[in-house]
Amino acid sequence: MPKLKKIPKFKTEDEEVEFWDNHDTSEFYDLTKMERVIFPNLKRTVKTISIRLPESMINSLKYLSNSLDVPYQSLIKQYLSETISKQLHITHVAKPKR
């Protein structure tokens, strides 16, 4: 096993993000010694936004959510999440490898 590199000290979070975006973690950590960790009290960070939607769309969402027995805002989040995941996958797959 090659010798592990030392992680530099970072002045800012942006500097650290830049560093990890351009380096392989396995050069700094022995991944065979990693353990799964669970954070039971960790809550997702959410931000409230305001979005204007046509009333007919909102009514359709409410109808769908009612038939699925899901709150309509949760249904919107689910639809957004699924669409974002698909688009990210498409973008990632379509990106040429260097």
C-alpha positions as CSV (number, residue, x, y, z in Angstrom):
1,M,0.0,0.0,0.0
2,P,1.4,3.4,-1.0
3,K,2.1,6.0,1.7
4,L,-0.8,8.3,2.3
5,K,-0.4,12.0,1.6
6,K,-1.0,14.6,4.3
7,I,-4.1,16.7,4.0
8,P,-3.2,20.4,3.8
9,K,-4.7,23.0,6.1
10,F,-7.4,25.1,4.4
11,K,-8.0,28.8,5.0
12,T,-11.6,28.7,3.6
13,E,-14.3,26.2,2.8
14,D,-14.1,27.2,-0.8
15,E,-10.4,26.4,-0.8
16,E,-11.2,22.9,0.6
17,V,-13.9,22.3,-1.9
18,E,-11.6,23.2,-4.7
19,F,-8.9,20.9,-3.3
20,W,-11.2,17.8,-3.0
21,D,-12.7,18.5,-6.5
22,N,-9.2,18.0,-7.9
23,H,-7.8,15.2,-5.7
24,D,-8.6,11.6,-5.1
25,T,-9.6,10.8,-1.6
26,S,-7.7,7.4,-1.7
27,E,-4.4,9.3,-1.8
28,F,-5.2,10.7,1.7
29,Y,-7.3,8.0,3.4
30,D,-7.1,4.3,3.7
31,L,-10.5,3.5,2.4
32,T,-10.3,-0.1,3.6
33,K,-10.6,1.2,7.2
34,M,-13.7,3.3,6.5
35,E,-16.7,2.6,8.6
36,R,-20.4,3.4,7.9
37,V,-21.6,6.2,10.2
38,I,-25.3,7.1,10.9
39,F,-26.3,10.5,11.9
40,P,-29.9,9.9,13.3
41,N,-30.5,13.5,14.3
42,L,-29.2,15.1,11.1
43,K,-31.8,17.1,9.3
44,R,-31.7,18.3,5.8
45,T,-31.3,22.0,5.2
46,V,-34.3,23.4,3.6
47,K,-35.0,26.8,2.2
48,T,-38.4,28.3,1.6
49,I,-39.0,29.6,-1.9
50,S,-41.8,31.3,-3.6
51,I,-42.8,30.2,-7.1
52,R,-45.7,31.3,-9.2
53,L,-47.6,28.5,-10.9
54,P,-50.8,28.6,-12.9
55,E,-53.8,27.9,-10.8
56,S,-54.8,25.0,-13.0
57,M,-51.4,23.3,-12.4
58,I,-51.8,23.7,-8.7
59,N,-55.3,22.2,-8.9
60,S,-54.0,19.3,-10.9
61,L,-51.2,18.7,-8.4
62,K,-53.7,18.8,-5.6
63,Y,-56.0,16.3,-7.4
64,L,-53.0,14.0,-8.0
65,S,-51.7,14.3,-4.5
66,N,-55.1,13.6,-3.0
67,S,-55.5,10.4,-5.1
68,L,-52.0,9.3,-4.0
69,D,-52.8,10.4,-0.4
70,V,-49.7,12.6,-0.3
71,P,-49.5,16.3,0.6
72,Y,-49.3,18.3,-2.6
73,Q,-46.1,20.1,-1.6
74,S,-44.4,16.7,-0.9
75,L,-45.5,15.5,-4.4
76,I,-44.0,18.6,-5.9
77,K,-40.7,17.9,-4.1
78,Q,-40.8,14.3,-5.3
79,Y,-41.4,15.3,-8.9
80,L,-38.6,17.8,-8.7
81,S,-36.2,15.3,-7.1
82,E,-36.9,12.7,-9.7
83,T,-36.5,15.1,-12.6
84,I,-33.3,16.5,-11.2
85,S,-31.8,13.0,-10.7
86,K,-32.7,12.0,-14.2
87,Q,-31.2,15.2,-15.7
88,L,-28.0,14.8,-13.6
89,H,-27.7,11.2,-14.8
90,I,-28.2,12.2,-18.4
91,T,-25.6,15.1,-18.1
92,H,-23.1,12.8,-16.3
93,V,-23.5,10.0,-18.8
94,A,-23.3,12.3,-21.8
95,K,-20.2,14.1,-20.5
96,P,-17.0,12.9,-22.3
97,K,-14.4,11.3,-20.2
98,R,-11.0,13.0,-20.1
